Amino acid sequence: MAEKERTTKKVVSKRVVLHFPKRMLDEPILFRLIKDYDLEFNILKASITPEAEGLMVVELKGEQSQYDLGVQYLINSGVRIQALSQDVTRNEDKCTSCGACVTVCPAGAFTSETGTMVVRFNSKKCVACGLCIKACPFRAMELHF
């Protein structure tokens, strides 16, 4: 019966932005998510400066019930959580398909079509690193944290 229960539990994988206050810089936040809530994580971006607020973009994966408990732990600890779903967008009117974004994207979220050289953006691959925003001469890429 236990094996059947394991196979029917819903597993979720979500990308979130964690904003945490400087008082939490020394706290083992991700360790707690692993140990206490059995969540997997992948750090997509981190900006942690001593004596300042920290920011981490992570992908969290686990059973829905454990994910919910882990998120509640973060909130109770003072971590502000924001979904990453559509935080990087492309303004199609400004984009000229110059390709500057294709060469700098570490996640491969941009592709250039052979022949037409039209640049396509796959937001599901985006890790919100911001490199495309800096590289785009026409400011077609926008970040909404």
N, C-alpha and C positions, 0 to 999 in steps of 0.2 A: 504493500500500500504506500509506503514512504516513497518508493521509486516513482509511482504514478503521480503523487502529489508534486514531486520535484518537476516533472515534465509539464504540468499544467499551470505552474506559476508564471505570471507575466514578467518578462525581462524587459527593462527599458534602458535606453542609452540616450542621454541628453547632454548637450553642450551648454554650459552655464558660465557666467562671469561671477567670480567671488570677489567682493570688496571687503577687506577686513581692516579694522582699526589698528593703529600701531601697538596698542596694548596686547594684541594677539600675535605679533610677529614671531614670538618664541613658542607659540602653542603648536602642538603636533596635530594640526587640523586633519590633514590627509591620512595620517596614521590612524586616527580615530574612525574615519570613514571606512577604512579597510578592516580594522580589528573589530569594531563594535557593530558595524552595519553591513559587513561583507560586500562592500562596493569596490569595483575596479575603477581606476582613474587613469587618464592620460592628460598630462599637462600640455596644453597647446600654446600657452603664452603665460609668462609671469613677469611681473614688475614689482619687486619688493625692495624698498629702500628703508634702511634703519631710520627710526624716528619719524616715519611717514606712513600713510595708508598703503596697504598692499593690494595688488590686483592680480588675480589668476584667472585664466580662461582654461577650463578643464572639461573633459568629457567624462561623465560619471555613468557607470553601467552596473546594473544589478536588478534584483527582483523589485517590483514596484513598491511593495510594502516596506522593504528595507531602504529603498531610495527615499521614500516619503519620511521615514524616521531619520535618515541621515540629513535631509534638508532641514527638518525641524531642529535637529541638534545644531546645525550651523546658525540658524536664525536665533535660537536661544543663546548661542555663544556671542552674538553680536555681529555675525557676518551678514552682509547684505548680498542677496543673490539676485541675479538677473539672467533671464534666458538669452541665449545667443542667437536664436533662430534666424532672424533677418537683420542682424546688426550691420553687416556690410552689404551695401547695395551699389548698383551701377546706374547712373543717370544715362539712359540710352540716347537722349538728345545731345549730350556733351561728348559721348564716346565716338572717336574716329577710327577705332580699331588700329591704332598705331603700333600696338604690341608691346609697349613698355611694361605693362603689367605681367605679360606672359613670362618674361625673362626673370622677374624678381620673385614670383610667387613660389614659396617653398612647398606648398600643399598641392600644387597642380590644379588649382581652381580655375585657371584660365587656359584655354586652348585656342590655337589659331588654325582655321580651316585651310587645308591645302588647296591651292588654286585661287580661292577668293581672298584669303588672308583675313577673313572676318574673325574677330575675337569673340569667343563665347565665354561666359562666366557661369560656373557651377557653384552656387552658394552653399550647397551641401558639403563640398570639399573645403570650403573656406574656414580658416582657423582664426580669423580676425587679427592677424599680426600687424596689419596696417602698412605693410611695405608697398602694396599697390597704390595706396593713397598718396604716398610720398613720390612714387615714380610717375604717376599720371600727370602729363603736362596740361591736360585739359580739365583736370579736377572732376572727372566723371565718377570716380569712386568715392563713396561717402561712408563714414563710420558713425554708428548711432549707439553709443554705450549709454 
